[in-house]
Amino acid sequence: MFPPSPRSNSLRLDLSDSNSRRAMTSFISLSTVILVVVSIFSWRSHLQHTDFIARERMALVVGNFHRESERADEGLTETLAETDGHHVERSTPTLEDFNELYEHVLAKQTENELLRKMLDKKQGMIDFLEKKSKANKKADQSSSETILMSALAKSSHDVKGEIIDLIVKEYTSPDSPDDEGTTLDSALEAIDLKHTDGEAIQVKGFPFLYVGSVGASLNKESLLNKNITHVVNWSNSARCNVVDGIEYLCVRGIRDRTDMSRPESVEELRDAVEFVERTRLAGGKVMSHCWYGKNRSVTLLVAYLMKYSGMEIGEATDLVAETRPIADPYVKSLELYRDRYLINDDSNA
């Protein structure tokens, strides 16, 4: 064993001495206070940092809510409330406003999602039905169209000519003044009008009075179903006497407003008006048609309404146009008819 060093003994505290104990106690207390203060400042700094992050996140969330609300309900936060006839600007939104707005956005999103699913489902059904309809139509027509096109491609010039003659004969007048090419075009257009404008249109309030295009004049089934008994045909290119059992008045030589303004054409118009009145008196129904059911045919109906219903040109035209919007009669011809047969002709008194 080594003897104790004198230096080490000099560094020891004599805890038995009261002054030494008080010094040690003061040192420990001071150290504790310093540790507590440091801990408080550290914790306060941590809280401030945490609060700053929380505020930043809250601002981000509120900003997102605000932008989402603007997209979902445009202008909601800027809406002006009208009170007693005065516009009052809304106050700055509160947190409760944002909560309410957020719930509104969620509800809108849910509602839109449901509607989107329903629309997608219905659109799917529509697409399916359209596809099925096209497939059925293609299946119905493909065989006959293929046969026709193949036959025409292989046919001789004489066969093609005979087919053209059949089409022209069926859908145009044999007295047509048009050349062969124009007549074929007219026949093809007549076929198209039969499918796109193939119904006789009744004049409102006059159950015996109809107007139509060449397509309507070729629609035998429709004419019979409407119980039409008389037809006035103003077209040089359209067939006349198409349906057995129907009485026809075939007016030829009038192609446009210039032709219809000639004195002899005004006489034709007068005769057609009386043809319509005889049909009415006999309890029948009459359709007036030209090629498109727009000018000449409507001119006759307006002239009839002028004489037998006392209407002016504009009034009668408007009436016909209610059910035939493209109605556009030849006004000059109607003025000539009025001056000659409704004003100066004593026999009409």
C-alpha positions in Angstrom: 0.0 0.0 0.0 1.2 3.5 -0.9 0.8 6.2 1.6 -1.7 9.0 0.8 -0.3 11.8 -1.2 -0.3 15.2 0.4 -1.5 16.9 -2.8 -4.6 14.8 -3.0 -5.5 15.5 0.5 -5.3 19.2 -0.1 -8.0 19.0 -2.8 -10.5 17.2 -0.7 -13.5 19.1 0.8 -14.0 18.7 4.3 -17.7 18.1 4.4 -17.6 18.1 8.1 -17.0 21.8 8.0 -20.3 23.8 7.9 -19.0 26.4 5.4 -18.1 23.7 3.0 -21.5 22.2 3.2 -23.2 25.5 2.5 -20.9 26.1 -0.5 -21.8 22.7 -1.9 -25.5 23.3 -1.4 -25.4 26.7 -3.1 -23.5 25.2 -6.1 -26.0 22.5 -6.5 -28.9 24.9 -6.3 -27.4 27.3 -8.8 -26.7 24.4 -11.2 -30.3 23.3 -10.9 -31.6 26.7 -11.6 -29.4 27.1 -14.7 -30.6 23.7 -16.0 -34.2 24.6 -15.5 -33.8 28.0 -17.2 -32.0 26.4 -20.2 -34.7 23.7 -20.4 -37.5 26.3 -20.4 -35.9 28.4 -23.2 -35.2 25.2 -25.2 -38.8 24.1 -24.8 -40.2 27.5 -25.6 -38.1 27.6 -28.7 -39.4 24.2 -29.7 -43.0 25.3 -29.1 -42.5 28.4 -31.2 -41.0 26.3 -34.0 -43.8 23.8 -33.8 -46.4 26.6 -33.7 -44.8 28.2 -36.8 -45.0 24.9 -38.7 -48.6 24.4 -37.6 -49.6 27.9 -38.7 -47.9 27.3 -42.1 -49.8 24.0 -42.5 -53.0 25.6 -41.4 -52.5 28.4 -43.9 -51.8 25.8 -46.7 -54.9 23.8 -45.8 -57.1 27.0 -45.7 -55.7 28.2 -48.9 -56.4 24.8 -50.5 -59.9 24.9 -49.2 -60.3 28.4 -50.5 -59.1 27.5 -54.0 -61.2 24.3 -54.1 -64.3 26.2 -53.0 -63.7 28.7 -55.8 -63.5 25.9 -58.4 -66.5 24.1 -57.0 -68.8 27.1 -56.5 -67.4 29.9 -58.6 -67.6 33.2 -57.0 -69.1 32.0 -53.7 -66.7 33.9 -51.4 -67.1 37.1 -53.6 -71.0 37.0 -53.8 -72.8 40.2 -52.9 -75.9 39.7 -50.7 -78.8 41.9 -51.6 -80.5 43.4 -48.6 -83.4 45.9 -48.9 -82.3 46.8 -52.4 -78.7 47.5 -51.3 -75.6 45.4 -52.1 -73.6 44.6 -49.1 -70.2 42.9 -49.4 -69.7 39.8 -47.3 -67.3 39.8 -44.4 -64.0 38.0 -44.4 -64.7 34.2 -44.1 -64.1 32.6 -40.8 -62.9 29.1 -40.0 -66.5 28.0 -39.6 -67.2 29.4 -43.1 -64.3 27.3 -44.5 -65.6 24.2 -42.7 -69.0 24.7 -44.2 -67.5 25.4 -47.6 -65.4 22.3 -47.4 -68.4 20.2 -46.6 -70.2 21.8 -49.5 -67.3 21.0 -51.8 -67.3 17.3 -50.7 -71.0 17.1 -51.2 -70.7 18.6 -54.7 -67.8 16.2 -55.6 -69.9 13.2 -54.4 -72.9 14.4 -56.3 -70.9 15.0 -59.5 -69.3 11.6 -59.2 -72.7 9.9 -59.0 -74.0 11.9 -62.0 -70.8 11.1 -63.9 -71.3 7.4 -63.3 -75.0 7.6 -64.3 -74.1 9.5 -67.5 -71.3 7.1 -68.3 -73.7 4.2 -67.9 -76.4 5.8 -70.1 -73.9 6.8 -72.7 -72.6 3.2 -72.7 -76.2 2.0 -73.4 -76.6 4.6 -76.2 -73.4 3.6 -77.8 -74.3 0.0 -77.6 -77.7 0.5 -79.2 -76.3 2.8 -81.9 -73.7 0.2 -82.7 -76.3 -2.5 -82.8 -78.6 -0.5 -85.0 -75.8 0.3 -87.4 -74.8 -3.3 -87.5 -78.3 -4.4 -88.2 -78.8 -1.8 -90.9 -75.5 -2.7 -92.5 -76.4 -6.4 -92.4 -79.8 -5.7 -93.9 -78.4 -3.5 -96.7 -75.0 -5.0 -97.3 -76.2 -8.0 -99.3 -78.6 -6.1 -101.6 -76.2 -3.2 -102.0 -73.3 -5.5 -102.8 -75.4 -7.4 -105.4 -76.6 -4.1 -107.0 -73.1 -2.5 -107.2 -71.6 -5.7 -108.4 -74.2 -6.2 -111.0 -74.0 -2.6 -112.2 -70.2 -2.9 -112.5 -70.5 -6.0 -114.6 -73.5 -4.8 -116.6 -73.3 -3.8 -120.2 -74.1 -0.3 -121.4 -77.6 -1.4 -122.5 -78.4 -2.8 -119.1 -77.2 0.3 -117.3 -79.3 2.4 -119.6 -82.4 0.4 -119.0 -81.9 0.7 -115.2 -81.6 4.4 -115.6 -84.7 4.6 -117.7 -86.7 2.7 -115.0 -85.5 5.1 -112.3 -86.4 8.2 -114.4 -89.8 6.8 -115.4 -90.7 6.0 -111.9 -89.7 9.3 -110.3 -89.9 12.0 -113.0 -92.5 13.2 -115.5 -92.2 11.8 -119.1 -92.9 15.4 -120.2 -90.0 16.9 -118.4 -88.2 19.5 -120.5 -84.8 18.7 -118.9 -82.1 16.8 -120.7 -81.2 13.2 -119.9 -78.5 14.0 -117.3 -80.6 16.6 -115.5 -83.6 14.2 -115.5 -81.6 11.5 -113.9 -80.4 14.0 -111.2 -84.0 15.0 -110.7 -85.1 11.4 -110.3 -82.4 10.7 -107.7 -83.4 13.9 -105.8 -87.0 12.9 -105.9 -86.1 9.6 -104.2 -84.2 11.5 -101.6 -87.1 13.9 -100.9 -89.5 11.0 -100.6 -87.5 9.9 -97.6 -86.6 13.3 -96.1 -89.7 15.4 -97.0 -92.2 12.8 -97.8 -95.3 14.0 -95.9 -98.1 16.3 -96.9 -98.4 19.1 -94.4 -101.8 20.4 -93.4 -102.4 24.2 -93.2 -103.3 25.1 -89.7 -107.1 25.5 -89.2 -107.9 24.1 -92.7 -108.2 20.4 -92.5 -108.8 20.0 -96.2 -105.7 22.0 -97.3 -102.2 20.5 -97.6 -98.9 21.4 -99.1 -95.8 19.3 -99.9 -92.8 18.6 -102.0 -92.4 16.1 -104.9 -91.4 13.6 -102.2 -94.8 13.9 -100.6 -96.5 13.4 -104.0 -94.6 10.1 -104.5 -95.5 8.8 -101.0 -98.7 6.9 -102.0 -99.2 5.3 -98.6 -99.1 8.7 -96.8 -101.5 10.3 -99.3 -104.0 7.5 -98.8 -103.6 7.5 -95.0 -104.4 11.3 -94.9 -107.4 10.7 -97.2 -106.2 13.2 -99.8 -108.5 13.1 -102.8 -107.1 15.8 -105.1 -103.6 17.0 -106.0 -102.4 20.1 -107.8 -98.9 19.5 -109.3 -97.0 22.7 -110.3 -93.7 21.0 -111.2 -92.7 20.3 -114.8 -90.3 17.5 -113.7 -92.5 15.7 -111.2 -94.8 12.9 -112.2 -98.5 13.5 -112.3 -101.3 11.0 -111.8 -99.2 9.0 -109.5 -101.9 7.4 -107.3 -105.0 5.7 -108.7 -108.2 7.1 -107.3 -106.8 10.6 -106.7 -107.8 13.5 -109.1 -105.0 15.6 -110.4 -104.6 19.0 -111.8 -101.2 19.1 -113.6 -100.0 22.7 -114.3 -97.2 22.8 -116.8 -94.9 25.5 -118.2 -94.4 27.5 -114.9 -90.9 27.1 -113.6 -90.2 30.2 -111.6 -91.5 33.6 -110.4 -91.0 35.2 -113.9 -93.2 32.4 -115.5 -95.8 32.7 -112.8 -96.1 36.5 -113.3 -97.3 36.1 -116.9 -101.0 36.8 -117.5 -101.7 33.3 -118.6 -100.0 31.9 -115.5 -102.2 34.1 -113.3 -105.2 32.6 -115.1 -103.8 29.1 -114.3 -103.6 30.3 -110.6 -107.2 31.4 -110.7 -108.3 28.0 -112.1 -106.3 26.2 -109.4 -107.9 28.2 -106.7 -111.3 27.2 -108.0 -110.2 23.5 -108.2 -109.3 23.7 -104.5 -112.7 25.2 -103.6 -114.6 22.5 -105.6 -112.6 19.9 -103.6 -113.7 21.5 -100.4 -117.3 21.6 -101.4 -117.2 17.9 -102.4 -115.8 17.1 -98.9 -112.4 16.1 -100.2 -108.8 17.1 -99.3 -106.3 18.7 -101.7 -102.5 18.9 -101.6 -100.7 21.5 -103.6 -97.1 20.6 -104.4 -94.2 21.8 -106.6 -90.7 20.4 -106.4 -89.7 21.6 -103.0 -93.1 22.7 -101.6 -91.8 26.2 -101.2 -92.9 28.7 -103.9 -95.5 27.8 -106.5 -97.4 25.4 -104.3 -97.6 27.9 -101.5 -98.6 30.7 -103.9 -101.8 28.7 -104.7 -102.7 28.2 -101.0 -102.1 31.9 -100.2 -104.3 32.9 -103.2 -107.1 30.5 -102.0 -106.9 32.0 -98.5 -107.0 35.5 -99.9 -110.2 34.8 -101.9 -112.2 32.4 -99.6 -111.0 33.6 -96.2 -110.4 37.3 -96.9 -106.8 37.2 -95.8 -104.1 39.6 -96.9 -101.0 38.2 -98.6 -98.8 38.5 -95.5 -101.4 37.1 -93.2 -102.0 34.0 -95.4 -98.3 33.5 -95.9 -97.7 33.5 -92.1 -100.4 31.0 -91.6 -99.0 28.6 -94.1 -95.5 29.1 -92.7 -96.7 28.0 -89.3 -96.7 24.4 -90.5 -94.5 24.8 -93.6 -91.6 27.2 -92.4 -90.0 27.3 -95.8 -93.1 28.8 -97.4 -92.1 31.6 -99.8 -94.9 32.5 -102.3 -94.5 34.6 -105.4 -95.8 37.9 -104.1 -96.0 39.7 -107.5 -98.2 36.9 -108.9 -100.4 37.2 -105.8 -100.7 40.9 -106.3 -101.7 40.4 -110.0 -104.2 37.8 -109.0 -105.7 40.1 -106.3 -105.9 43.1 -108.6 -107.4 41.1 -111.5 -109.7 38.7 -109.7 -110.4 40.0 -106.2 -110.8 43.8 -106.8 -111.6 44.5 -110.5 -113.5 41.3 -111.3 -117.2 42.0 -110.7 -118.0 38.3 -111.0 -116.3 37.7 -107.7 -118.5 40.2 -105.9 
